[in-house]
């Protein structure tokens, strides 16, 4: 154990398929081997991982999620009365004050390192402000995952301007803050915005499952969709894709979906898949959340991962599912609009499809099923390269450097 003290702060908005929770479990296990590590998380982590400190309001995302409804009603009324286009210049001030109150319950030694697992830059910088108000010498490492651009334009989100302005005031020699991101493109974009270096960080738990991938199976290859239900991730395409697959191409399907609240769109999607289950006599549809062990089992039982995401956000950021599929020796099939697409298209053009095009996806799935062994052989050098980078040892080495 070193003398280094590390605090890991997480939003507490647990990704329902388990990735955020797994990161906390990973850090508690591995980071604790290299430093005196304390994990601090928001209320949704309560009871999920033994030994973590839970704060009631600490979370990222929309600046007003953590605000009491009385304050929110007041601000919305103020916005209407003054005809303000945004309330982002008011909300951060309140949120920083709330964060200070939460974080003041912790006692940070002067040599402590803080790791903030961030959703977006503006939220991370508000955390930094709150932390520095308690202890100005804290060394803060910010892990950024999401695009700084609006999904429908290349304009910086207005609420980011405050964070960018605050960071620009810091001296280039001020080493109290270090930035990391999980794709090359995201590193380049944030480095240009921040005028500071941004380090590429691996996914520590990318290796999934223990079984050897099947090159010549006796049963059909299994296609998996794994993620939350949202328009940007395009799971609504799946029923039509299943219907378009020719009968002479045998494929099994598993659709693992999570959602916060059900709505008529999800109800309709479920009915379609249940109808297909009745028609095929096979189980297709599964809902989460899913435990770490369940995710491992899913990867063991899968051959092809369908990732049809089409949001402009994914032009810069990667999908954890794609990285995990590659490192685990599985075959990913991704939308052309994703950051991973160019790399995969160079290996085989059938690993990439036109966004929102069910026929293109079905055609590529059929090709992959008929040429699975050859495609896996083409992917093997990339798998080895990814496996050498996306692992716990590299993650810790970079993060604690």
C-alpha positions in Angstrom: 0.0 0.0 0.0 1.4 3.4 -1.0 1.0 6.6 1.0 -1.1 8.0 -1.8 -4.7 8.8 -0.9 -7.3 8.5 -3.7 -11.0 9.4 -3.6 -13.1 8.2 -6.4 -16.3 10.2 -7.0 -19.1 8.9 -9.1 -22.4 10.3 -10.2 -24.6 7.6 -8.6 -26.7 7.4 -11.8 -26.1 3.7 -12.3 -26.1 2.5 -15.9 -28.8 -0.1 -15.8 -26.7 -2.6 -17.8 -24.1 -2.4 -15.0 -21.1 -0.5 -16.5 -21.0 2.3 -13.9 -21.5 0.0 -11.0 -18.8 -2.3 -12.4 -16.4 0.6 -12.5 -17.0 1.3 -8.8 -16.5 -2.4 -8.0 -13.3 -2.5 -10.1 -11.8 0.6 -8.5 -12.6 -0.6 -5.0 -10.8 -3.9 -5.8 -7.8 -2.8 -7.9 -7.2 0.8 -6.9 -7.1 -0.2 -3.3 -4.1 -2.4 -4.1 -2.1 0.7 -5.1 -3.4 3.4 -2.8 -5.5 4.2 0.2 -8.8 4.4 -1.8 -12.1 5.8 -0.7 -15.1 5.4 -3.1 -17.8 8.1 -2.8 -21.0 7.8 -4.8 -24.5 9.1 -5.1 -27.6 7.6 -3.5 -28.4 5.1 -6.3 -25.3 3.2 -5.3 -26.6 2.7 -1.8 -26.3 -1.0 -0.9 -24.8 -1.9 -4.3 -21.2 -2.1 -3.2 -19.9 -2.8 0.3 -17.7 -0.2 1.9 -18.6 2.9 -0.2 -19.6 6.3 1.2 -23.0 7.3 -0.1 -23.9 11.0 -0.5 -27.7 11.7 -0.9 -27.5 14.2 -3.8 -24.2 13.8 -5.5 -24.9 13.2 -9.2 -24.2 14.5 -12.6 -26.4 15.0 -15.7 -29.0 17.8 -16.0 -28.0 20.5 -13.5 -31.4 20.6 -11.9 -31.9 16.9 -11.3 -30.6 17.1 -7.8 -32.4 20.3 -6.9 -35.4 20.3 -4.5 -38.6 20.8 -6.5 -39.3 24.1 -4.7 -36.1 25.6 -6.0 -36.8 24.2 -9.5 -40.3 25.7 -9.6 -38.9 29.1 -8.5 -36.2 29.0 -11.2 -38.7 28.0 -13.9 -41.0 30.8 -12.9 -38.1 33.2 -12.9 -37.2 32.1 -16.4 -40.7 32.7 -17.7 -41.0 36.1 -16.1 -37.6 37.3 -17.4 -38.0 35.5 -20.7 -34.6 33.9 -20.2 -33.6 31.4 -23.0 -31.5 29.4 -20.5 -31.3 29.0 -16.8 -27.8 27.4 -17.0 -26.1 30.6 -15.6 -28.3 30.4 -12.5 -28.4 26.7 -11.8 -24.7 25.9 -11.5 -24.3 28.4 -8.6 -27.0 26.6 -6.6 -25.6 23.2 -7.5 -22.0 24.2 -6.5 -23.4 25.3 -3.1 -25.2 22.0 -2.6 -22.1 20.1 -3.6 -20.0 22.0 -1.1 -22.5 21.0 1.6 -22.3 17.4 0.6 -18.5 17.2 0.2 -17.9 19.1 3.4 -18.8 15.9 5.3 -15.5 14.4 3.9 -12.1 15.3 5.2 -9.5 15.5 2.3 -5.8 15.4 3.2 -3.7 17.9 1.2 -1.9 15.2 -0.8 -5.1 13.5 -1.8 -5.9 12.7 -5.4 -9.6 13.0 -6.6 -10.9 11.0 -9.5 -14.2 12.2 -11.0 -16.0 9.8 -13.3 -17.9 12.4 -15.2 -20.8 12.4 -17.6 -20.0 15.9 -19.0 -17.4 18.6 -18.6 -19.6 21.2 -17.1 -20.7 18.9 -14.2 -17.1 17.8 -13.6 -16.0 21.4 -13.3 -18.7 22.2 -10.8 -17.3 19.4 -8.8 -13.8 20.8 -9.1 -15.0 24.2 -7.8 -16.7 22.7 -4.9 -13.7 20.6 -4.0 -11.2 23.4 -4.4 -13.3 25.6 -2.1 -12.7 22.9 0.6 -9.1 22.2 -0.1 -7.3 24.4 -2.8 -4.4 22.0 -3.3 -6.4 18.9 -4.3 -5.2 17.1 -7.4 -8.2 16.2 -9.5 -8.4 13.8 -12.4 -11.5 14.1 -14.6 -12.6 11.1 -16.8 -14.8 12.4 -19.6 -17.1 10.0 -21.6 -19.5 12.1 -23.6 -19.4 14.5 -26.6 -19.2 18.2 -25.7 -21.3 19.0 -28.8 -25.0 19.1 -29.1 -26.4 15.9 -30.8 -27.9 17.9 -33.7 -25.2 20.5 -34.3 -21.5 21.2 -33.9 -22.2 24.1 -31.5 -20.8 23.8 -28.0 -23.6 23.4 -25.5 -24.3 26.8 -23.8 -24.0 25.3 -20.3 -20.4 24.3 -21.2 -19.3 27.9 -21.7 -19.0 28.6 -17.9 -16.8 25.5 -17.4 -14.6 26.3 -20.4 -14.2 29.9 -19.1 -13.2 28.7 -15.7 -10.7 26.2 -17.0 -9.2 28.8 -19.3 -8.4 31.0 -16.3 -6.2 28.2 -14.8 -2.5 28.6 -15.6 -1.1 26.0 -18.1 1.3 25.1 -15.3 -1.5 24.4 -12.9 -1.3 20.6 -12.5 -4.2 20.4 -10.1 -6.5 19.1 -12.9 -5.9 16.4 -15.5 -8.3 15.2 -18.2 -8.9 11.8 -19.6 -11.2 10.4 -22.3 -12.0 7.0 -23.7 -11.6 7.5 -27.5 -8.9 9.2 -29.6 -11.5 11.4 -31.2 -12.9 12.6 -27.8 -9.3 13.3 -26.6 -8.6 15.4 -29.7 -11.9 17.4 -29.4 -11.5 18.1 -25.7 -7.8 19.0 -26.1 -8.8 21.6 -28.7 -11.6 23.0 -26.5 -9.6 23.0 -23.3 -6.2 23.9 -24.7 -4.8 21.2 -22.4 -3.6 17.7 -23.1 -6.3 14.9 -22.7 -5.0 11.4 -22.1 -6.6 8.3 -23.6 -7.8 6.0 -20.9 -8.7 2.3 -21.3 -11.8 0.5 -20.3 -10.6 -1.6 -17.3 -13.2 -4.4 -17.4 -13.4 -4.8 -21.2 -12.5 -8.5 -21.2 -15.7 -10.5 -20.9 -16.6 -14.1 -20.4 -14.2 -17.1 -20.2 -15.3 -19.3 -23.1 -13.4 -19.5 -26.4 -15.3 -17.9 -29.3 -17.1 -20.4 -31.5 -15.7 -20.5 -35.1 -17.6 -23.6 -36.2 -20.6 -24.1 -33.9 -23.1 -26.9 -34.1 -25.9 -24.5 -33.1 -26.7 -21.1 -34.8 -24.7 -18.0 -34.1 -26.2 -15.8 -31.5 -26.8 -12.1 -32.2 -27.1 -9.8 -29.2 -28.4 -6.3 -28.6 -27.4 -5.1 -25.2 -28.3 -1.6 -23.8 -30.9 0.9 -22.7 -34.0 1.7 -24.8 -33.5 5.1 -26.4 -34.1 6.4 -29.9 -30.4 7.2 -30.3 -29.5 3.5 -29.8 -32.2 2.4 -32.3 -33.4 -0.9 -30.7 -36.7 -0.3 -32.5 -35.0 -1.6 -35.7 -34.6 -5.1 -34.3 -38.0 -6.7 -35.0 -37.9 -5.8 -38.7 -34.2 -7.0 -39.0 -35.2 -10.4 -37.5 -38.1 -10.7 -40.1 -35.7 -9.8 -43.0 -33.2 -12.5 -42.3 -33.6 -15.3 -44.8 -34.7 -18.7 -43.5 -31.6 -20.4 -44.9 -29.5 -18.3 -42.5 -29.9 -19.7 -39.0 -29.4 -17.0 -36.3 -30.5 -17.0 -32.6 -31.4 -13.6 -31.1 -31.1 -12.2 -27.6 -32.2 -8.6 -26.9 -31.2 -7.3 -23.4 -33.0 -4.0 -22.7 -33.1 -1.7 -19.7 -35.3 1.4 -19.2 -36.1 3.8 -16.4 -39.9 4.0 -17.0 -42.0 2.2 -19.5 -44.0 4.1 -22.1 -46.2 3.1 -25.1 -43.2 2.9 -27.4 -41.5 0.3 -25.2 -44.8 -1.5 -24.8 -45.1 -1.8 -28.6 -41.5 -2.9 -29.0 -42.0 -5.6 -26.3 -45.2 -6.9 -28.0 -43.4 -7.2 -31.4 -40.6 -9.3 -29.8 -43.0 -11.4 -27.8 -44.9 -12.1 -31.1 -41.6 -13.2 -32.7 -40.9 -15.4 -29.7 -44.2 -17.2 -30.2 -43.5 -17.6 -33.9 -40.0 -18.9 -33.5 -40.5 -20.8 -30.2 -37.3 -19.2 -28.8 -36.7 -16.8 -26.0 -35.5 -13.4 -27.4 -36.5 -10.5 -25.1 -34.9 -9.9 -21.6 -35.1 -6.9 -19.4 -32.6 -5.7 -16.8 -30.9 -4.4 -14.7 -28.2 -7.1 -15.1 -25.6 -8.1 -12.6 -21.9 -8.4 -13.4 -22.1 -12.2 -13.5 -25.1 -12.0 -15.8 -23.2 -9.8 -18.2 -20.3 -12.3 -18.2 -22.8 -15.1 -19.0 -24.3 -13.0 -21.8 -20.8 -12.6 -23.4 -20.1 -16.3 -23.0 -23.3 -17.2 -24.9 -22.9 -14.6 -27.7 -21.2 -14.5 -31.1 -22.2 -11.2 -32.8 -23.0 -7.9 -31.1 -25.4 -5.5 -33.0 -24.7 -1.9 -32.1 -27.1 0.2 -34.3 -26.5 3.6 -32.4 -27.0 6.5 -34.8 -26.8 9.7 -32.6 -24.3 12.3 -33.7 -22.8 12.0 -30.1 -21.4 8.6 -31.0 -19.3 10.1 -33.8 -16.8 11.1 -31.1 -17.4 8.6 -28.3 -17.2 4.9 -28.3 -19.6 2.3 -27.1 -18.4 0.2 -24.2 -20.2 -2.8 -25.8 -18.1 -2.5 -29.0 -14.8 -2.4 -27.0 -15.9 -5.3 -24.8 -17.0 -7.4 -27.9 -13.6 -6.8 -29.6 -11.5 -7.6 -26.5 -13.6 -10.7 -25.8 -13.1 -12.1 -29.3 -16.7 -11.4 -30.5 -17.8 -9.8 -33.8 -19.3 -6.3 -33.5 -21.6 -4.9 -36.2 -21.9 -1.1 -35.9 -23.5 1.9 -37.5 -21.4 3.9 -39.9 -22.1 7.0 -37.7 -20.1 5.7 -34.7 -16.5 6.5 -33.8 -15.5 2.8 -34.1 -16.9 2.5 -37.7 -13.8 3.6 -39.6 -11.5 1.2 -37.8 -13.8 -1.8 -38.4 -14.6 -0.9 -42.0 -10.9 -1.1 -42.8 -10.9 -4.7 -41.5 -14.1 -5.7 -43.3 -16.8 -3.4 -44.8 -19.5 -5.8 -43.7 -18.8 -4.9 -40.0 -20.4 -1.5 -40.7 -23.9 -0.5 -42.0 -25.8 2.5 -43.0 -27.6 4.1 -40.0 -31.3 3.2 -39.6 -31.2 0.8 -42.5 -32.7 -2.6 -41.5 -32.1 -4.2 -44.9 -28.4 -3.2 -44.8 -28.1 -4.6 -41.3 -29.8 -7.9 -42.3 -27.6 -8.3 -45.3 -24.4 -7.8 -43.2 -25.6 -10.2 -40.5 -26.2 -12.9 -43.1 -22.7 -12.3 -44.6 -21.1 -12.4 -41.1 -22.9 -15.7 -40.3 -21.7 -17.3 -43.5 -18.1 -16.0 -43.1 -17.8 -15.9 -39.3 -14.4 -17.8 -39.0 -12.8 -15.6 -41.7 -14.0 -12.4 -40.1 -12.8 -13.4 -36.6 -9.4 -14.2 -38.1 -9.3 -10.7 -39.6 -10.3 -9.2 -36.2 -7.7 -11.1 -34.2 -4.8 -8.6 -34.6 -7.1 -5.8 -33.5 -8.4 -7.9 -30.6 -4.8 -8.5 -29.4 -4.0 -4.8 -29.7 -7.2 -3.8 -27.7 -6.6 -6.5 -25.1 -3.1 -5.1 -24.5 -4.5 -1.7 -23.7 -8.0 -2.2 -22.2 -7.1 -4.0 -19.0 -6.9 -3.2 -15.3 -3.1 -2.9 -15.1 -2.9 -0.3 -17.9 -5.9 1.6 -16.5 -4.3 1.9 -13.0 -0.9 2.8 -14.4 -2.2 5.7 -16.5 -4.7 7.0 -13.9 -2.2 7.0 -11.0 0.8 8.4 -13.1 
